[in-house]
Amino acid sequence: MSENLYELLASRFPTDRSRPCFLLSDGRAISYGELEAGAAHVAGRLAAEGVQPGDRVALQAEKSAETIMAYLGVLKAGAVYLPLNSAYTQAEVDYFLGDAEPAVFVTDPPAWVAEARAHPPLATAVPRAADDLASLIYTSGTTGRSKGAMLSHGALAANALALHQAWGFTPDDVLLHALPIFHVHGLFVALHCALLSGCPMVWLPKFTDAEVLKGLERATVMMGVPTFYTRLLGNPEFTRERAVGVRVFICGSAPLLPSTFAEFEARTGQRILERYGMSEAVIITSNPLAGERLAGSVGYPLPGVELRIGGGADTGVIEIRGPSVFSGYWRMPDKTAEEFTADGFFITGDVGRRDPDGRVWISGRAKDLIISGGYNVYPKEVELVLDELPGVTESAVIGCPHPDFGEGVVAVVQGQGDEAAMIAEARRQLAAYKAPKRIVFVDELPRNAMGKVQKNLLRQRYERLFEA
Ligand code: AMP
């Protein structure tokens, strides 16, 4: 039997294909039938143009329903889908195109899909095996060259089925989709859950308060990054009544602050369901739908995922093995070998710990670990203390070159306060070597498109802070 992911998704489309898939902001809807036809024409076009199974098709464009027709058409044709962040510059795009060598590069999906309609639709999906490549996702690459994570049909299918089950999706759901679709969160996590349920999505090109507040009137599930939730909370129009029709708010791609979790619960009576994932494995752990969701914890490994803490201590680098883990980095066999253990676990680079019952807590990236005067400082531990102080919205703790200590602990704080008083308070609550030596106040912490604080930029910016 073919394991083409397209076949699995299409087998779950509603029998009545006139049912809506995309609910657009202008009031129009695009049906499952239209999605299916668009994908079939795209696949027909690719076949006519001689695109072979395994060839890459790259796409860089603004979010649209046609982009999803293109994505599904690429899968159906047996080719490999390579989405690129719409913010990438020409030089960045040149690197990805040079590395992935796609057969086709799409920049205007609506026009490209419209042209595809001139080609006869491809009736059946090109057969693929579970370990054949479905998609190539370049990691954000904050250090060194960006790497292409190879995700197979089997890996994406396994993760989609697990999430669909874990989060209790049904055909009666309506998913609010305001995420970008060049990243695993919007493209795989959110989209696949909706397609497997054959349910509609409130399809927003991006997050705006007004559109999301309106979308919540119809939605039953919302997926977002932490900044979506802080922005909603910043808007007084976001009330308990607005949230009442939503059965679950799901969050990930960056750590959700305990203060956001608490404020959200106070405002709506609902607990955000936080989960943890990455390009190399899609979703790894999730808080339970039915059981306890705890602030600051990313929950339990999904069924089939083996998760352990490397290094023998309580806290260490998370290692995982399971059906959704990627097949390696594109054309980087050495790098791939380095990041897997001898017994086949992927070394995630995230530092965390587990409770005796298996619940997982993440304390940051291994490369963000600070070594100050020979002592290890986990930034998260310091951030949790600072985030509770008056005037602090959010803090990011980094290590900066220091003449005596090697690295000195620096806190970059979004908010206001008195530097000396805050340092004194941190020293009261933490061992002296963990307390920041300097605190810098900023209006906004720099973030990437998924809301992750870019510590690499902060380290560059404050590189010379301790120079005499
Ligand atoms: P990306 O490959 O761009 O999706 O980035 C993956 C990284 O995001 C992970 O390795 C984690 O460092 C981080 N991440 C994702 N979800 C969470 C979460 N819920 N809590 C903390 N970090 C997260």
Residues whose N, C-alpha, C, O or C-beta is under 5 A from the ligand:
A	BS01	AMP	S140 C251 G252 S253 A254 P255 L256 R275 Y276 G277 M278 S279 V298 T348 D350 I362
